[in-house]
Amino acid sequence: MILKLAWRNIWFKPLNTILSIILLASSVAIITVLILLQKQFEEQFSKNADNIDLVLGAKGSPLQLVLSSVYQVDAPTGNINYKEAQIWMKNPFVKTAIPLAFGDNYLGFKIVGTTPTYLNQFNSKVQSGKIFDKNFEVVVGSEIAKKLNIKVGDSFFGSHGDTKEGEKHEENKYIVVGIASVTGKVIDNLILSNIESVWAMHDEHQQEADNHEEDKEITAVLIKFKNKMGIVLWPRLIAQNTQMQAASPAIEINRLFSLFGIGLQALQYLAFGIMFISGISIFVALYNTLKERKYEFALLRVNGASRIQLLTLVLVESLVLCFIGFIFGTIIGRIALIFISKSSETEFKITFNPLEFVWNQEGILVLVTIFVGVLAALIPALKAYTMNISKTLANA
């Protein structure tokens, strides 16, 4: 009975109701997007850097080196001499060293020259076909194969650089020999070949490229140590003794998270500010409606309604408004995340899952929404509770 009456009262002034719902839904949507973005962004960056202690590459920005070599979302800092890099790759402290060579792309998807160990780094395997073992043989990531409908046996020409508008290399054709398994990591959006393919594609004399590896360059090396001492010692040793640098993904990504977190926190403050305004809007709507409905409340009391029932009625009206706003906000937030995911997938090869629920944080958001509803209804509810029936009816 109370719920039915509350529902009718809510739509007594539909414009006020719609405004309150829009304000509350907007704040909930913003906070929902931020919660999901922060959690999934950190998870994706953390899992892609698993088992990588240092990235060896050309001098420049350490963060740029990590982003380009580990996450494939930035331009490389430059190239390094392969022969010089091998000295460090064969160091007794090193457990695994995976060389990377960039240079071409296919329809915007990066072609990476590397070794088969790179698949193991991301717990990937060749789902169909085989691993590359000859020049211009490639293994295609699962997402690329799905989007472009690529199958084992297909062939294509690469384009120079990391954008699909680059000059097309029509002198050599890449042959798809394998499709990698789904991992949910960066490898799903890469095309892998051996390093010699990258060299040969950019050398006018392929045979000469095969015979003079000491003059060849690569982009970076992903290094995993046998113990953690190398993480502490190597950055300084490499900076002092070579023209290269060694960047720690853990340090650089923590720095990125701290910068990212400042922006998210500012947006959260904005969202809670909008939620506070929506609470004021609900309060004003209830308070103004209460003045217009005081005779109705007095008649309800005469017909047997208790003070507690009137107080409950006003509280229920506010909570129903908040519940509607929360539901719409949650839905809008997840729809917004779908569009963000499409954009980030195109630009950064990172996708977000709009169907994930972060129960601890979104549970707190539910409690905050309920608190806003109770706070907004508190004064109007108390006013309804303390209403003087005889005086109200006498004035009528």
C-alpha positions in Angstrom: 0.0 0.0 0.0 2.7 2.5 1.0 4.9 1.6 -2.0 1.9 2.0 -4.4 1.1 5.4 -2.8 4.7 6.5 -2.9 5.0 5.6 -6.6 1.9 7.7 -7.4 3.2 10.6 -5.3 6.6 10.5 -7.1 5.0 11.2 -10.4 2.8 14.0 -9.0 5.3 16.4 -10.5 7.0 14.5 -13.3 9.5 17.2 -14.3 11.0 17.5 -10.8 11.1 13.7 -10.6 12.9 13.3 -14.0 15.4 16.1 -13.1 16.3 14.3 -9.8 16.7 10.9 -11.5 18.9 12.4 -14.3 21.2 14.1 -11.7 21.5 11.0 -9.6 21.9 8.7 -12.6 24.7 10.9 -14.0 26.7 10.8 -10.8 26.2 7.0 -10.5 27.2 6.5 -14.2 30.4 8.5 -13.8 31.4 6.7 -10.6 30.6 3.3 -12.1 32.7 4.0 -15.2 35.6 5.2 -13.0 35.4 2.1 -10.7 35.5 -0.3 -13.7 38.1 1.6 -15.6 40.5 1.8 -12.7 40.2 -1.9 -11.8 40.4 -3.3 -15.3 43.1 -0.8 -16.4 45.4 -1.8 -13.5 44.7 -5.5 -14.0 45.4 -5.4 -17.7 48.7 -3.5 -17.2 49.8 -5.7 -14.4 49.1 -9.0 -16.1 50.9 -7.9 -19.3 54.0 -7.1 -17.3 54.2 -10.4 -15.5 57.6 -12.1 -15.5 59.3 -9.0 -17.1 61.9 -7.5 -14.7 63.5 -5.0 -17.1 63.2 -3.7 -20.6 66.4 -3.1 -22.4 66.2 -0.4 -25.1 67.4 2.9 -26.6 67.9 5.8 -24.3 65.0 8.2 -23.9 61.9 8.1 -21.7 61.8 5.0 -19.6 58.0 5.1 -19.5 57.9 5.4 -23.3 60.2 2.4 -23.6 58.0 0.3 -21.3 54.7 1.3 -23.0 56.1 0.6 -26.5 57.8 -2.7 -25.8 55.5 -4.3 -23.2 52.1 -2.8 -24.0 52.6 -1.8 -27.7 50.8 1.5 -27.1 53.6 4.1 -27.9 56.3 4.7 -30.4 59.7 3.1 -29.5 62.5 5.2 -28.1 64.8 4.0 -31.0 66.8 1.0 -31.9 69.8 -0.7 -30.3 72.6 -2.8 -31.7 71.7 -6.5 -31.6 75.3 -7.7 -31.0 75.7 -5.3 -28.0 72.3 -6.4 -26.6 73.3 -10.1 -26.9 76.2 -9.5 -24.5 73.7 -8.6 -21.8 71.1 -11.2 -22.9 73.7 -14.0 -22.3 74.6 -12.7 -18.8 74.5 -15.4 -16.1 72.0 -13.4 -14.1 69.5 -13.6 -17.0 66.8 -16.3 -17.0 65.1 -15.3 -20.2 65.8 -12.6 -22.7 63.2 -12.0 -25.5 64.4 -9.6 -28.4 61.8 -7.5 -30.1 62.1 -5.8 -33.5 59.4 -3.4 -34.8 59.0 -1.9 -38.2 55.8 -2.8 -40.0 52.1 -3.3 -39.6 49.2 -4.9 -41.3 46.0 -2.7 -41.4 47.2 -1.0 -38.2 48.2 -4.2 -36.3 51.8 -4.2 -35.4 54.1 -6.9 -36.9 56.7 -7.9 -34.2 59.9 -9.7 -34.9 60.8 -11.9 -32.0 61.4 -15.6 -30.9 58.8 -18.3 -30.0 59.6 -17.7 -26.4 57.5 -14.5 -26.7 54.3 -16.6 -26.8 55.3 -18.4 -23.6 55.8 -15.0 -21.9 52.0 -14.4 -22.3 51.0 -18.0 -21.6 50.0 -18.3 -25.3 50.3 -21.2 -27.7 49.6 -21.8 -31.3 46.0 -22.9 -31.4 45.9 -23.8 -35.1 48.8 -24.3 -37.5 52.4 -24.1 -36.3 55.0 -21.6 -35.0 57.0 -19.5 -37.4 60.4 -20.9 -38.3 61.2 -19.3 -41.7 61.4 -15.8 -42.9 58.0 -14.1 -43.6 56.1 -16.8 -41.7 53.8 -15.3 -39.1 51.6 -16.3 -36.2 48.6 -14.0 -35.9 47.0 -13.0 -32.6 43.5 -14.3 -31.8 41.8 -10.9 -31.9 43.3 -10.0 -35.3 42.3 -13.4 -36.7 38.8 -12.9 -35.5 38.4 -9.3 -36.7 40.0 -9.8 -40.1 38.8 -13.4 -40.6 42.4 -14.6 -41.1 43.1 -18.3 -41.5 46.2 -20.4 -41.7 47.5 -20.3 -45.3 46.4 -16.7 -45.9 49.0 -14.2 -47.0 49.3 -10.4 -46.9 51.7 -7.5 -47.6 52.9 -5.4 -44.7 53.0 -1.6 -44.5 56.0 0.4 -43.2 55.7 2.0 -39.8 53.0 1.6 -37.2 50.0 3.1 -39.2 48.1 1.4 -42.0 48.7 4.4 -44.3 52.4 3.6 -44.5 54.2 2.5 -47.7 53.3 -1.0 -48.6 56.1 -3.6 -48.9 55.1 -5.6 -52.0 58.5 -7.2 -52.5 57.8 -9.8 -49.8 54.6 -11.4 -48.7 53.8 -12.6 -45.2 52.4 -16.1 -44.9 50.1 -17.0 -42.0 51.3 -20.3 -40.6 49.6 -20.2 -37.2 46.8 -18.6 -35.1 47.6 -17.9 -31.4 45.3 -18.8 -28.6 43.1 -16.3 -26.7 44.9 -14.8 -23.7 43.2 -11.5 -23.0 46.6 -9.9 -23.2 48.5 -7.6 -25.7 49.7 -10.6 -27.8 46.1 -11.1 -29.0 46.5 -7.9 -31.1 50.0 -8.7 -32.5 51.4 -10.4 -35.6 54.6 -12.3 -34.8 57.4 -13.3 -37.1 61.1 -14.1 -36.6 63.5 -11.1 -36.3 65.2 -12.0 -39.6 62.0 -11.2 -41.4 62.0 -7.6 -40.1 65.6 -7.2 -41.1 65.1 -8.7 -44.6 62.0 -6.6 -45.2 64.0 -3.4 -44.7 67.2 -4.5 -46.4 67.6 -4.2 -50.1 69.9 -7.2 -50.1 68.3 -10.0 -48.1 71.2 -12.3 -48.3 73.5 -9.6 -47.0 71.2 -9.1 -44.1 71.5 -12.8 -43.2 75.3 -12.7 -43.3 75.9 -9.6 -41.3 73.8 -9.8 -38.1 76.4 -8.0 -36.1 75.4 -4.8 -37.9 71.7 -5.3 -37.4 69.4 -3.5 -34.9 66.5 -4.5 -32.7 64.0 -2.4 -30.8 64.1 -3.8 -27.3 64.7 -6.9 -25.1 62.4 -8.2 -22.4 64.5 -9.5 -19.5 63.6 -11.9 -16.7 66.3 -12.4 -14.0 67.2 -15.5 -12.0 67.2 -13.4 -8.9 66.1 -9.8 -8.1 69.6 -8.3 -7.7 69.7 -7.6 -11.4 66.7 -5.3 -11.1 68.7 -3.1 -8.7 72.1 -3.2 -10.4 71.5 -3.3 -14.1 69.8 0.1 -14.8 72.9 2.0 -13.5 75.4 -0.4 -15.1 73.8 -0.2 -18.5 73.4 3.6 -18.3 77.1 4.0 -17.4 78.6 1.5 -19.9 76.4 1.5 -23.0 74.2 3.7 -25.2 71.2 1.8 -23.9 68.9 2.0 -20.9 67.1 -0.5 -18.7 63.6 0.4 -17.5 61.6 -1.4 -14.9 58.0 -2.0 -15.9 56.9 -2.1 -12.2 58.4 1.3 -11.4 57.1 3.0 -14.6 53.6 1.6 -14.4 53.3 2.5 -10.7 54.2 6.0 -11.8 51.6 5.9 -14.5 49.0 4.6 -12.1 49.7 7.5 -9.7 49.2 10.0 -12.5 46.1 8.1 -13.7 44.8 8.0 -10.2 44.9 11.8 -9.7 42.7 12.2 -12.7 40.3 9.5 -11.6 40.1 11.0 -8.1 39.2 14.4 -9.5 36.4 12.9 -11.6 35.2 11.0 -8.5 35.0 14.3 -6.6 33.0 15.7 -9.5 30.6 12.7 -9.5 30.0 12.9 -5.8 29.4 16.6 -6.1 26.7 15.8 -8.7 25.2 13.2 -6.4 25.1 15.8 -3.6 23.2 18.2 -5.9 20.8 15.4 -6.8 20.2 14.9 -3.1 19.4 18.6 -2.8 17.1 18.3 -5.8 15.2 15.3 -4.2 15.0 17.2 -0.9 13.5 20.3 -2.6 11.0 18.2 -4.6 9.9 16.3 -1.4 9.7 19.5 0.7 7.7 21.4 -1.9 5.4 18.5 -2.5 4.9 18.0 1.2 3.5 21.6 1.5 1.0 20.9 -1.3 0.0 17.5 0.2 -0.3 18.4 3.8 -4.1 18.2 3.7 -3.8 14.7 2.0 -1.5 13.6 4.9 -3.9 15.0 7.5 -6.8 13.0 5.9 -4.6 9.9 5.9 -4.1 10.4 9.6 -7.9 10.9 10.2 -8.5 7.6 8.3 -6.2 5.6 10.6 -2.6 6.2 9.2 0.0 6.4 12.0 2.8 9.0 12.2 5.3 6.2 11.5 3.4 5.3 8.3 3.6 8.9 7.1 7.3 9.2 7.9 7.8 5.8 6.1 5.9 7.1 3.0 8.2 10.1 2.6 11.3 8.0 3.1 10.1 5.3 0.6 9.4 8.0 -2.0 13.0 9.3 -1.7 14.5 5.8 -1.7 12.5 4.8 -4.8 13.8 7.9 -6.6 17.4 6.9 -5.6 16.8 3.3 -6.6 15.6 4.3 -10.1 18.6 6.7 -10.4 21.0 4.1 -9.4 19.7 1.5 -11.8 19.7 3.9 -14.7 23.2 5.2 -13.7 24.6 1.7 -13.6 23.2 0.9 -17.0 24.4 4.2 -18.6 27.8 3.8 -17.0 28.2 0.3 -18.6 27.0 1.6 -22.0 29.5 4.4 -21.8 32.3 1.8 -21.0 31.4 -0.1 -24.2 32.1 3.0 -26.3 35.3 3.7 -24.3 36.4 0.1 -24.9 35.8 0.4 -28.6 37.9 3.6 -28.7 40.7 2.2 -26.5 40.8 -1.0 -28.5 41.4 0.9 -31.7 44.0 3.3 -30.3 45.7 1.2 -27.5 44.6 -2.4 -28.2 43.1 -2.5 -24.6 39.5 -3.7 -24.1 37.2 -3.3 -21.0 34.5 -5.6 -19.8 31.2 -3.7 -19.1 29.6 -6.7 -17.6 32.1 -7.0 -14.7 30.8 -6.1 -11.2 33.2 -4.8 -8.6 31.1 -5.8 -5.7 33.0 -4.2 -2.8 33.2 -0.7 -4.4 29.8 -0.8 -6.2 28.3 -2.1 -2.9 29.6 1.0 -1.2 28.1 3.1 -4.0 24.7 1.5 -3.3 25.1 2.4 0.4 26.1 6.0 -0.5 23.0 6.3 -2.8 20.7 5.0 0.0 22.3 7.5 2.4 21.7 10.4 0.0 18.0 9.3 -0.2 17.6 9.1 3.5 19.3 12.4 4.1 17.2 14.1 1.4 14.0 12.8 3.0 14.9 13.4 6.6 13.5 16.9 7.1 10.3 16.3 5.0 9.7 13.0 6.8 10.1 14.5 10.2 7.7 17.4 9.2 5.1 14.8 8.1 5.7 12.9 11.4 5.1 16.0 13.6 2.2 17.4 11.6 -0.7 18.9 13.7 -3.8 17.3 12.2 -6.4 19.6 13.7 -4.6 22.8 12.8 -4.0 21.6 9.2 -7.6 20.7 8.7 -8.8 23.9 10.4 -6.7 25.9 8.0 -8.1 23.9 5.1 
